[in-house]
Amino acid sequence: MESKDKIRVAIYGASGYAGYELYRILKRHGGVEIKYITAESAAGKIMSDIYPTTDDFRIVKNTDVNIDNVDAVFLSLPHGAAKNVVEQIGQTSGRVKIIDLSADYRFDDADEYERWYGTKHTSPDFLDDFVYGLTEINRSAVRKAQFVANPGCYPTATILGVYPLLKNKVADLTEPLIIDAKSGVTGAGRKAEVRLLFAELNENLYPYNIGYVHRHTGEIEQELKKVSDADLKIIFSPHLVPITRGMLNTIYVKLNRPESTEELAGMFNETYRNETFVKVLPSNQIASFQHTVNTNLCVMSVKKVENSPYAIVVSSIDNLGKGAAGQAVQNFNVMSGIPESEGLI
């Protein structure tokens, strides 16, 4: 594609793990030209100053981005930091697209955002302008959207993992869904914390914010209620594991009628039969971290528990891929009329 035909993009927050992953994907994307990459803490440096790469792309401050010179922006900023960019672009009359990787615009209600993130939403007037960007479920809305809120990593793996059961109305939603989730350390962000030190996490398994506490709990419930039309609840137990990247959610679902493993697998295969980035494993295989690392895939397996009313779904994604940057680019492609798999593995 000629340079003049490429979509001009800016990446805000390129020094974080997800921001750098965006940079890596968009560097190989045939339909874009990267115009700006920002990082307040690294402004003035080049990318190779902060990551082991030979790239000499210059990093600038957020305020150095000229919105008139871009067609789309990716916001990989801390929660609460997207407001100024969103308000600025909200005045461009539909020209500049936004894909926001933070949680700032995932919630439909500002009060729910405040409940789970402990801070008042500073630009609630824009909540209705954002489409929740779980591509496989909301593709038609994403295609028409100017602003997309990229889902969290845990919600992506969970919602895709149980969607076929909810769609086919075989889940007993009078009982909570139980989600036992494991994430690589990059899911905790690129920051210095004692619990993230090598000596603390190596050969260890670190549960955190278990029960009904983790911020993604509200997001998962909000979106699952939409596809189930029921007031369901979840029990969510996330863990950090001593790997760099990857995510594995084991989900326990009570069924409301007898179903075999083969019948359940048939529901999953039918639901995702046309999806490039969702793969359902044969009934003799179980999803693992290695199925999805360094990809934009969600790989899942489903099994009926013999002599019980429960099914177990195992859903694997790369937390930086389908859980963050990969899905953001997938949404961008859909929004832009580009082949959905462009730049993605």
C-alpha positions, 0 to 999 in steps of 0.5 A: 500500500502506498504511504499516502493511502495508509492510515496514520496512527498514534500510540499513546503510552508506548512504554508499557507492555501493551503499548510496546506490543501495539508498536510491534504489531503496527510496525508489521501492519501493511495498512498503517503509518505510525506518526507518533508514539508517546510516553510521558516518562520517556519523552525525548528517548528512542524506543531502543532506549527502553526496550531491547530493539534497534528501533530509533523511533522518537518518543514524544509527550502526549501533548506533542501529538498533532491530532490533525496529522492522524486518523486513529489513536490507540490509548494504552494509558493508565486508567483515568488518563484518557480523558484529555485525548478523548475530549480533544478527539470528540471535537473532530466530527467523527474523523479520528478513531479511538481504540482505548485499552484502559477501562475508562470507557468499558462501563455503561454506567459511571457509577459502576466505574467508580464502584470498581475503580474507586475514582469518579469518572471525569468524562461520563458524557462520552460513555455512550459513544464507546462500543465495547470491543469484544470483536467476535460478539460486537463486530457489527457495532465495532464496524460502525464505531468511531470510539471502541473500548477494548475489553480487559484480558480476563473478561475477554478470555471469560466471556468468549469461554462461556458465550456459547453456553449462554447463547444456547441457554444451557447454563444454570444462572441461578448459580454463580459462574466460578472463574479460576484465572492465571495470568503472566506477570506482564498483566500486572503492568510495567512497574516496580512492586515487591510482589512482582520481583523475580525472587517473590514470584519465581517458583510461586503462585500468587492469588490476588483480589480473589472473590468479589473484589477484582476490577474486572468482575464488574466488567465481566458481569456487565457484558455477560448479562447482555448476552444472557439476559439474566442477572448472573453473578461470578466468583472470580479468583485471579492468580499471577504465575511466574511466566512473562505472558499468557492467560488461562481461565478455567471456568466452572458452569452448572448446566440446566439440562443434561449435555455430553462433552460432544454436544457441548463441543458442538455448540462451541464449534457452531458458535465460532466456526467462522472466527479466525481468532477463536479455536475450539480444541477436539474433546481429547485436548485441553487448552494451555498457555502454549496454545496462544502465546505471542498470538491473537488467538483465543483457544478453548476446550470444554468438557462435561464433568461425569456424574455431575451437572457441571461443565468445565471450560478452559480458555487461553489467550495471550494477555498482551495479544487477544487480551490487549494489543492484538484485540485492539488492532483487530478492532481497528481493522474492523473499524477501518474496513481492513481485513480483520487479520492484517498484522496479526498472528 
